[in-house]
């Protein structure tokens, strides 16, 4: 992918917090993220890097129509690997990073792209 404005858009791919076996089941834990977790991550990235951040719900087909490689990662690693954080078509982070860890990883990738 060429260096273009798409690289300045950071996308967070997530799913709303769910309890597949019920909230009190002992067999498995919750998957996904709370709205508060995602908004905190989004705000930290926007403030720390002055970039546009889009949040995409992986369970919404309309949100994911143009992101088939992300769906492939989700099928491979499962919902516990969310959120995915990407710049353009490059996944920078998988899992739930602390906001400062996400900003540091993104800063490094933006520098690689020559954007910072």
Helices and strands as residue ranges (DSSP letters): G 5-8, E 9-14, H 35-49, E 52-57, H 61-64, H 68-77, G 79-81, E 84-87, E 90-94, H 99-112
